[in-house]
Each structure stands twice: as C-alpha cells, then as structure tokens.
Amino acid sequence: MILAVSATEMEMSALTDKLPDHMGWSTFVCGVGPVEAGIQLSSLLARKAKLPDLIINFGIGGGYFVSSEDTSVNILDVCLAKKEVLADFGIELEKRVESLEKNLTGPVSFEFEKQLVEKASSCLTGQFNHVHQGTFLTVNCVSGTKERGEVLKRKWNGICENMEGAAAARASSLFQVPFLEVRVISNMVEDRNLSNWKIKEAVAKSGEVAALIMKGLIK
C-alpha cells in the first residue's frame, strides 16, 4: 500500500483525478508547514494497524536560482528529492543560518534510498523534459526575498524549498516506512512577485507526476 501525502486538498485533488480506483493506494492531507505535517502524519501512522509500504509526499515548491544552465531549475520543472533538510531550524543571522548543536536537536537531515529514488525517476522517463534530483529544503517561512533563498541554497546546496517534506520524512523514519518526495516548481525564490507564480499549473502537474510514480511502483 502506498500512502500519498500532500499539504492541501487542492494538491490532493490533482492526484486523485489522475488515479483509477485501486486498492494499492490511499491518501492523506497533512496540512501546511512542518508542525502540522509532522504531528498529523505521525498521528495517522500511530493509529494504523498496518503501516503503508511507502509514503510519497508530493506538491509544489519554490525553485532556487543556480548558475549552471545544466542544473538550472525553472518554473514547472519536476524535482525528486535525494535528501531533505530542516533548512532554517537554527539561528538566522544576516548572511547565514547557523545550525544548533547536535545534542540539542533530533535529526534535521534525511537521505532517501537511492534505489527507490531511481525507480521513481524511471517512472517519469520520457514523460517530462526536466526532472531534477537533489536536496530539498524545508522552511518554516516561505522565502520572500532572493537573498534569503541564496543564504539557504548555499548552506545546504538545495534545489528547491517547501514547508512539509523534512517533517514528513522524520515521521516516516520514526515508523520505518520508506519515503519519497516529488515537487513541481510553482515559482522561483526571488523578491516576492506573485505575478510570476504558476500555482494552478504546478498543482495540476504535481498530481500527474505523483500518479505516474504510484502507477509505476504499484505494478
């Protein structure tokens, strides 16, 4: 059984519209932000008599600008997580973020099973022009300036940011359930300009992408 997790009903509807009725999957809307995602998903898993075989967290995210055209993430590109990080958990200074001492925190970084990520990637082969793999950053506040995005990107070598992934990964690891995360870029992390965002299109595409991965893995 695959459990598909999204932050919002809007994102989840984009997935369920693409999937036929099937006994191999179920869905859960965890809410927005790391606190809701961690609490709600952990609570759900604790109540389950049988844990899912896999959790897929999907939705939209903000892309970071990079200097190389070969690795540049753009709006409506697909991104698969190789790693998730609680990116702004620590001390935010003017030009950097310092992590707290390890003995004060639980895990803040989560690396995903390479073979599983590659299987998910193979489900998308030939379907989209750009599928990026890399480190995702989970933030408590959406980055509203390009400068803040640059600070986080440099520290963690991130390709995009979101608000739930690391918390969902933490819950999954606590219950020892394999985890995947896929995002479609709705906007670039820049000085906030909503006129450049493509939320509707990114939501629709994220549902399509998640459905393709789930269909491929359920076979």
C-alpha positions in Angstrom: 0.0 0.0 0.0 1.3 3.4 -1.0 0.2 6.4 1.1 0.2 9.7 -0.9 0.6 12.8 1.3 0.0 16.4 0.3 -0.2 19.6 2.3 -3.6 20.8 0.8 -6.8 19.4 -0.6 -6.1 21.3 -3.9 -2.9 19.3 -4.4 -4.6 16.0 -3.4 -7.4 16.6 -5.9 -4.9 16.9 -8.7 -3.7 13.4 -7.8 -7.0 11.6 -7.3 -8.3 12.9 -10.6 -5.5 11.1 -12.3 -5.7 7.7 -10.5 -8.3 5.0 -11.1 -9.9 3.3 -8.1 -7.3 1.0 -6.8 -6.7 -1.0 -3.6 -3.0 -0.2 -3.8 -3.1 3.4 -2.5 -4.6 5.7 0.0 -4.3 9.5 0.6 -3.8 11.9 3.4 -3.8 15.7 3.6 -1.4 16.7 6.4 -1.8 20.5 6.5 0.7 23.2 5.7 4.0 23.6 7.5 6.4 21.3 9.4 4.5 21.3 12.6 1.2 20.2 11.1 2.9 17.8 8.7 4.9 16.1 11.5 2.1 15.9 14.0 -0.7 14.9 11.7 1.3 12.2 9.8 2.8 10.7 13.0 -0.7 10.6 14.5 -2.1 8.8 11.4 0.7 6.3 11.3 0.4 5.6 15.1 -3.3 4.7 14.6 -2.7 2.3 11.7 -3.0 -1.4 12.3 -0.8 -1.9 9.2 1.7 0.6 8.1 2.0 1.6 4.4 4.8 0.1 2.3 5.8 3.6 1.0 4.9 7.2 1.7 5.0 9.7 -1.2 4.9 13.4 -0.3 4.1 15.5 -3.3 3.0 19.0 -4.2 4.5 22.3 -5.3 7.7 24.1 -4.3 9.9 27.2 -4.9 12.9 26.8 -7.0 16.4 28.2 -6.3 18.4 30.0 -9.0 21.6 28.3 -9.9 24.5 29.5 -12.1 24.8 26.4 -14.3 22.3 26.0 -17.2 22.8 22.3 -17.0 21.3 22.1 -13.5 19.0 25.2 -13.5 15.6 24.6 -12.0 12.8 26.5 -13.7 9.1 27.0 -13.2 7.0 23.9 -13.8 10.1 21.6 -13.7 9.8 18.3 -11.8 12.1 17.7 -8.8 12.8 14.5 -7.0 14.3 14.6 -3.5 17.5 12.7 -2.8 17.7 14.4 0.6 15.5 16.6 2.8 16.8 19.2 5.3 15.1 21.3 8.0 16.9 24.3 6.5 16.0 27.2 8.7 16.0 25.3 12.0 18.7 27.1 13.9 20.0 30.7 14.2 19.2 33.1 11.3 21.9 35.7 11.0 22.2 38.5 8.4 24.0 36.5 5.8 23.8 32.9 7.0 21.9 30.3 9.0 23.8 28.5 11.8 22.6 25.1 12.9 22.0 24.3 16.5 24.4 21.9 18.3 23.5 18.3 17.5 22.9 17.4 21.1 20.0 19.9 21.2 18.1 18.5 18.3 16.8 15.4 16.7 17.6 14.6 13.1 17.5 17.6 10.7 18.7 15.9 7.5 17.2 12.8 5.8 18.8 11.0 2.9 16.5 8.8 0.9 17.1 5.3 -0.5 19.0 5.8 -3.8 17.4 2.7 -5.5 13.9 3.9 -4.6 14.6 7.4 -6.0 15.9 5.9 -9.2 12.8 3.7 -9.5 10.6 6.8 -9.1 12.7 8.6 -11.7 12.3 5.7 -14.2 8.5 6.0 -13.9 8.9 9.5 -15.3 11.3 8.7 -18.1 10.2 10.2 -21.4 7.3 12.0 -19.8 8.9 15.4 -19.0 11.8 17.4 -20.3 13.2 18.3 -17.0 13.4 16.0 -13.9 15.9 17.2 -11.4 17.3 15.3 -8.4 18.8 16.9 -5.4 18.4 18.3 -1.9 15.1 19.8 -0.9 14.9 22.4 1.9 12.0 22.5 4.4 11.4 26.0 5.7 9.0 27.4 8.4 8.6 30.7 6.4 8.4 30.8 2.6 11.5 32.7 1.4 10.1 36.1 0.3 13.4 37.5 -1.0 16.1 36.2 -3.4 18.7 37.0 -0.7 17.2 34.6 1.9 16.9 31.9 -0.8 20.6 32.4 -1.7 21.5 32.0 2.0 19.7 28.7 2.4 20.7 27.4 -1.0 24.4 28.0 -0.3 24.3 26.4 3.1 22.6 23.2 2.0 23.2 23.1 -1.7 19.4 22.9 -2.2 17.5 23.0 -5.5 14.1 23.9 -4.1 12.1 24.6 -0.9 8.9 23.5 0.6 7.2 23.5 4.0 6.5 19.9 4.9 9.0 17.5 3.4 11.5 17.1 6.2 8.8 16.8 8.8 7.0 14.1 6.8 10.4 12.3 6.3 11.0 12.5 10.1 7.7 10.9 10.8 8.3 8.2 8.1 11.7 7.4 9.6 10.3 7.2 13.1 7.9 4.4 11.8 10.5 2.9 9.5 8.4 3.5 6.4 10.2 4.2 3.1 9.8 7.7 1.8 9.8 9.6 -1.5 9.2 13.2 -2.2 8.4 14.9 -5.5 7.7 18.6 -6.2 6.8 20.7 -9.2 8.2 24.2 -9.2 5.4 26.8 -8.9 7.7 29.8 -8.5 11.3 30.8 -8.3 12.7 32.0 -4.9 13.1 35.7 -5.7 11.9 39.1 -4.3 8.3 38.1 -3.9 6.3 38.7 -7.1 3.1 36.7 -7.3 2.5 37.6 -10.9 5.3 35.3 -11.8 3.9 32.3 -10.0 2.1 29.4 -11.7 0.4 27.7 -8.8 -2.6 26.2 -10.7 -0.4 24.7 -13.4 2.2 23.4 -10.9 -0.5 21.8 -8.8 -2.0 20.0 -11.8 1.4 18.8 -12.9 2.3 17.6 -9.4 -0.8 15.4 -9.3 0.1 14.0 -12.7 3.7 13.3 -11.7 2.7 11.6 -8.4 0.1 9.5 -10.2 2.7 8.3 -12.7 5.1 7.3 -10.0 2.4 5.5 -8.0 1.2 3.6 -11.0 4.7 2.6 -11.9 5.5 1.4 -8.4 2.3 -0.4 -7.7 2.7 -2.7 -10.7 
